[in-house]
């Protein structure tokens, strides 16, 4: 679908508009966030589309690729999560259905809640365990010396 948008000229048209109207580094970052909010069909589609459209613009304003990826990712999933017509709506409905089934089998919501809390703590532990690195890779514009 991203290739279709590129072939149809949608990316080029927005790129031309943005290059004409976006004059500063902050403006390039704000345009990235606004486009990320406007494309809310799916978070993966959002990341691919906004990334391919905004990369030339942010590169021309010296916004690092790490900053661009942070801005795109921090708008993609939250916006898709609150949109009722995104693919996340089906995922949330599916999880809710599983919770209803689990509650029906256990017959007591007081048991389901501690299980959910334990699973959230376990998820946080796994995230912390696998994300110890606090620094980002050097940006594409920075030169590394060896």
DOKE-347317 format. One record per atom (N, C-alpha, C, CB): x, y, z. Coordinates in steps of 0.1 Angstrom, whole numbers, padded with zeros to 4 digits, always signed. Atoms other than C-alpha are relative to their C-alpha. Glycine has a CB too. Layout:
residues N
XYZ;...
//
This chain:
residues 146
+0008-0012+0000;+0000+0000+0000;+0009+0013+0000;-0009+0000+0012;-0009-0011+0000;+0029+0023+0007;+0006+0002-0014;+0012-0002+0010;-0005-0002+0013;+0043+0016-0027;-0011+0006-0010;+0004-0014-0006;+0011-0006+0008;+0009+0024-0042;-0001+0015+0002;-0013-0007+0003;+0001-0014-0003;+0008+0057-0025;+0012+0008-0007;+0000+0003+0015;-0012-0006+0007;+0044+0064-0038;-0002+0001-0015;+0012-0008+0004;+0002+0000+0014;+0035+0054-0073;-0011+0010-0005;-0004-0014-0005;+0011-0009+0003;+0003+0074-0073;+0004+0015+0001;-0012-0003+0009;-0005-0014-0001;+0023+0105-0064;-0005+0007+0013;-0005+0008-0011;+0004-0006-0012;+0007+0111-0030;+0012+0004+0009;-0009-0010+0008;-0012-0004-0008;+0041+0111-0012;+0007+0012-0006;+0009-0012+0001;-0007-0011+0007;+0056+0134-0038;-0008+0013+0002;+0002-0003-0015;+0008-0012-0001;+0027+0158-0036;+0001+0006+0014;-0015-0003-0003;-0001-0006-0014;+0028+0161+0002;+0014+0005+0002;-0003-0011+0010;-0014-0004-0001;+0066+0163+0000;+0002+0014-0006;+0010-0010-0007;-0001-0013+0006;+0064+0192-0024;-0007+0011+0008;-0006+0000-0014;+0007-0010-0009;+0038+0210-0002;+0008+0002+0012;-0014-0006+0004;-0008-0002-0012;+0059+0204+0029;+0013+0008-0002;+0003-0014+0007;-0012-0007+0003;+0091+0216+0013;-0002+0015-0002;+0007-0006-0012;+0004-0014+0003;+0073+0248+0003;-0004+0007+0013;-0011+0000-0010;+0005-0007-0012;+0057+0255+0037;+0008-0002+0012;-0014-0005+0002;-0008+0003-0012;+0080+0239+0062;+0014+0007-0001;+0001-0015+0003;-0012-0008+0002;+0109+0263+0068;+0010-0003+0011;-0003+0014+0000;-0009+0001-0012;+0124+0253+0102;+0001-0015+0004;-0004+0008+0012;-0002+0013-0005;+0136+0222+0120;-0012-0004+0009;+0013-0001+0009;+0012+0002-0008;+0107+0225+0145;-0012-0002-0009;-0002+0012+0010;+0011+0002+0009;+0083+0228+0116;+0000-0013-0006;+0000+0011-0011;-0001+0013+0006;+0096+0196+0101;-0005-0010+0010;+0014-0003-0005;+0004+0010-0010;+0091+0178+0134;-0015+0001+0002;+0007+0003+0013;+0014-0002-0002;+0056+0193+0138;-0008-0006-0012;-0004+0014+0002;+0007+0005+0011;+0046+0183+0103;+0001-0016+0000;+0007+0004-0013;-0001+0015-0002;+0058+0147+0111;-0011-0005+0009;+0014-0004+0005;+0010+0004-0010;+0035+0146+0141;-0014+0002-0005;+0002+0009+0013;+0014-0003+0005;+0005+0161+0123;-0003-0011-0011;+0000+0014-0007;+0002+0011+0010;+0009+0136+0094;-0002-0013+0007;+0011-0001-0010;+0002+0012-0007;+0012+0108+0119;-0014-0001+0007;+0011-0001+0011;+0014+0000-0005;-0021+0119+0135;-0010-0002-0010;-0002+0013+0008;+0010+0001+0011;-0039+0121+0102;-0001-0014-0006;+0004+0010-0011;+0000+0013+0005;-0029+0086+0091;-0002-0010+0011;+0013-0004-0009;+0003+0008-0012;-0047+0064+0116;-0006-0014-0003;-0009+0007+0009;+0006+0013+0004;-0057+0032+0097;+0007-0011+0007;+0001-0002-0015;-0008+0010-0006;-0029+0011+0111;+0013+0005+0004;+0002-0013-0009;-0013-0005-0005;+0002+0017+0132;+0012-0003-0009;+0003-0004+0014;-0011+0004+0009;+0025-0002+0108;-0001+0008-0013;+0000-0015-0003;+0002-0008+0012;+0010+0015+0078;+0004+0015+0002;-0014-0001-0005;-0003-0014-0004;+0014+0049+0096;+0015+0001+0000;-0006+0003+0014;-0015-0002-0001;+0051+0043+0103;+0006-0001-0014;+0006-0012+0009;-0006+0001+0013;+0059+0032+0068;-0003+0012-0009;-0005-0012-0007;+0004-0011+0008;+0040+0060+0051;+0006+0013+0005;-0015+0001-0001;-0006-0013-0006;+0050+0089+0074;+0015+0000-0002;-0005+0002+0014;-0015+0001+0002;+0086+0077+0073;+0004+0003-0014;+0005-0013+0005;-0004-0002+0013;+0088+0076+0036;-0003+0014-0005;-0007-0011-0009;+0004-0013+0005;+0071+0109+0031;+0009+0011+0007;-0015+0003+0003;-0007-0011-0008;+0089+0129+0059;+0015-0002+0000;-0005+0000+0014;-0015+0002-0001;+0124+0114+0056;+0007+0011-0008;+0004-0013-0005;-0007-0010+0007;+0135+0138+0028;-0001+0014+0006;-0005+0001-0014;+0002-0013-0006;+0120+0168+0046;+0008+0002+0013;-0015+0002+0003;-0007-0001-0013;+0135+0161+0080;+0015-0001-0003;-0004-0012+0010;-0015+0001+0004;+0169+0152+0063;+0004+0014-0004;+0002-0010-0011;-0004-0013+0004;+0169+0186+0047;+0001+0011+0011;-0010+0005-0011;+0000-0009-0012;+0163+0203+0081;+0009-0006+0011;-0014+0002+0005;-0010+0006-0009;+0190+0181+0098;-0006-0005+0013;+0010+0011+0004;+0006+0008-0012;+0166+0162+0121;+0005-0014-0001;-0016+0001-0001;-0006+0013+0001;+0182+0130+0130;-0010-0011-0003;+0008-0003+0013;+0009+0011+0003;+0168+0097+0119;-0006-0006+0013;+0007-0011-0008;+0005+0005-0013;+0165+0086+0155;-0012+0008+0005;+0011-0001+0011;+0011-0009-0004;+0144+0117+0163;-0013-0002-0009;+0004+0014-0001;+0012+0003+0009;+0122+0110+0132;-0007-0012+0004;+0005+0000-0015;+0007+0013-0004;+0116+0074+0142;-0007+0001+0013;+0011-0011+0000;+0007-0002-0012;+0107+0085+0177;-0013+0007-0002;+0009+0008+0010;+0013-0008+0003;+0082+0111+0165;-0010-0009-0007;+0003+0012-0008;+0010+0008+0007;+0066+0086+0141;-0006-0011+0009;+0007-0007-0012;+0005+0011-0009;+0064+0057+0166;-0008+0005+0011;+0012-0008+0005;+0008-0005-0011;+0051+0079+0194;-0013+0006-0004;+0008+0011+0007;+0013-0004+0004;+0022+0091+0173;-0008-0012-0006;+0001+0011-0010;+0007+0011+0007;+0014+0058+0154;-0009-0008+0009;+0010-0009-0006;+0008+0009-0008;+0002+0034+0180;-0010+0007+0009;+0009-0009+0009;+0010-0007-0008;-0015+0059+0204;-0012+0005-0008;+0006+0011+0008;+0011-0005+0008;-0035+0075+0176;-0009-0012-0005;+0005+0008-0011;+0008+0011+0005;-0045+0041+0162;-0008-0007+0011;+0009-0011-0007;+0007+0007-0011;-0055+0028+0196;-0013+0008+0004;+0009+0000+0013;+0012-0007-0004;-0080+0056+0202;-0010+0002-0012;+0003+0014+0005;+0009-0001+0012;-0094+0055+0166;-0009-0012-0001;+0008+0002-0012;+0009+0012+0000;-0125+0033+0164;+0000-0007-0014;-0014+0004+0003;+0000+0007+0013;-0119+0025+0127;+0014-0005-0004;-0005+0009-0011;-0013+0005+0004;-0083+0012+0129;+0000-0015+0003;+0011+0008+0009;-0001+0014-0002;-0070-0023+0130;+0002-0003+0015;+0012-0005-0008;-0002+0003-0014;-0063-0019+0167;-0014-0002+0007;+0006+0012+0007;+0013+0002-0006;-0101-0018+0174;-0003-0015+0000;-0010+0008-0008;+0002+0014+0001;-0103-0054+0162;+0008-0007+0011;+0003-0005-0014;-0009+0007-0010;-0073-0064+0184;-0005+0002+0014;+0014+0006-0001;+0005-0003-0013;-0088-0047+0215;-0013-0008+0002;-0002+0015+0002;+0012+0008-0002;-0121-0064+0209;+0003-0014+0002;-0009+0002-0013;-0004+0014-0002;-0104-0097+0206;+0005-0003+0014;+0010-0004-0011;-0006+0002-0013;-0085-0093+0238;-0011+0001+0011;+0010+0011+0003;+0011-0002-0010;-0117-0081+0256;-0008-0013+0000;-0009+0012-0004;+0008+0012+0001;-0135-0112+0243;+0007-0012+0008;-0002-0004-0015;-0008+0011-0007;-0107-0135+0257;-0002+0003+0015;+0015+0001-0004;+0002-0003-0015;-0111-0117+0291;-0013-0004+0004;+0003+0015+0002;+0014+0004-0004;-0148-0123+0291;-0001-0015+0001;-0010+0005-0011;+0000+0015+0000;-0142-0160+0283;+0007-0004+0013;+0006-0006-0012;-0008+0004-0012;-0116-0162+0311;-0008+0003+0012;+0013+0008+0000;+0008-0003-0011;-0139-0145+0335;-0012-0010+0001;-0005+0015-0001;+0011+0010+0000;-0167-0169+0325;+0005-0013+0005;-0006-0001-0013;-0005+0013-0005;-0145-0199+0332;+0003+0001+0015;+0012-0004-0008;-0004-0001-0014;-0132-0186+0365;-0012+0004+0009;+0011+0010+0002;+0012-0004-0007;-0166-0171+0375;+0002+0011+0011;-0007-0012+0007;-0003-0010-0010;-0149-0144+0396;+0009+0010-0006;+0005-0007+0013;-0009-0010+0005;-0135-0111+0384;+0011+0003+0010;-0008+0013-0002;-0010-0003-0009;-0115-0108+0416;+0013-0008-0002;-0005-0002+0014;-0012+0008+0003;-0092-0136+0404;+0006+0005-0013;-0004-0015-0001;-0006-0005+0012;-0088-0121+0369;+0009+0012+0001;-0012+0003-0010;-0008-0012-0002;-0075-0088+0381;+0014-0003+0005;-0007+0009+0009;-0014+0002-0004;-0045-0101+0400;+0008-0008-0011;+0000-0009+0013;-0007+0007+0012;-0036-0124+0370;+0004+0011-0010;-0010-0010-0006;-0004-0011+0009;-0037-0093+0348;+0012+0009+0005;-0012+0009-0003;-0011-0007-0006;-0015-0074+0372;+0013-0007+0000;-0003+0004+0015;-0012+0008+0001;+0010-0102+0374;+0006+0000-0014;-0002-0014+0005;-0004+0000+0014;+0011-0104+0336;+0006+0014-0004;-0011-0003-0009;-0005-0013+0003;+0017-0066+0334;+0014+0002+0006;-0009+0011+0005;-0013+0000-0007;+0046-0068+0359;+0010-0008-0008;-0001-0004+0014;-0009+0009+0008;+0061-0097+0339;+0004+0007-0013;-0007-0013-0002;-0003-0007+0013;+0058-0076+0307;+0010+0011+0003;-0013+0005-0006;-0010-0010-0004;+0076-0047+0324;+0014-0005+0002;-0005+0008+0012;-0013+0006-0003;+0103-0070+0336;+0007-0004-0013;-0002-0012+0009;-0006+0004+0012;+0109-0084+0302;+0004+0011-0009;-0011-0009-0008;-0004-0012+0007;+0109-0050+0286;+0013+0006+0006;-0011+0011+0000;-0012-0005-0007;+0135-0038+0312;+0012-0009-0003;-0003+0002+0015;-0011+0009+0001;+0156-0069+0308;+0006+0001-0015;-0005-0014+0002;-0005+0000+0013;+0158-0066+0270;+0003+0014-0006;-0010-0006-0009;-0003-0014+0005;+0162-0028+0267;+0009+0007+0010;-0013+0008-0001;-0010-0007-0009;+0192-0020+0289;+0008+0011-0007;+0010-0010+0005;-0008-0010+0007;+0209+0001+0262;-0008+0013+0000;+0003-0004-0014;+0006-0013-0001;+0202+0038+0268;+0003+0010-0011;+0003+0006+0014;-0004-0009+0010;+0220+0054+0239;-0005-0005-0014;+0015+0001+0000;+0004+0004+0013;+0210+0055+0203;+0012-0001-0009;-0010+0011-0006;-0011+0001+0010;+0231+0047+0173;+0003+0013-0006;-0004-0010-0011;-0003-0013+0006;+0249+0075+0156;-0009+0003-0012;+0015+0001-0004;+0009-0004+0011;+0227+0094+0132;+0007-0002-0013;-0006+0014+0002;-0005+0001+0013;+0232+0091+0095;+0009+0012-0004;-0011-0002-0010;-0007-0012+0003;+0245+0127+0093;+0013+0001+0008;-0009+0012+0002;-0012-0001-0008;+0271+0122+0120;+0011-0008-0005;-0003-0004+0015;-0011+0008+0005;+0305+0111+0110;+0007-0007+0012;+0011+0009-0008;-0006+0007-0010;+0321+0084+0131;+0015+0000-0002;-0005-0014+0002;-0015+0001+0002;+0359+0084+0137;+0005-0012+0007;+0007+0013+0006;-0006+0013-0006;+0379+0053+0144;+0015+0002+0001;-0004-0012-0009;
//
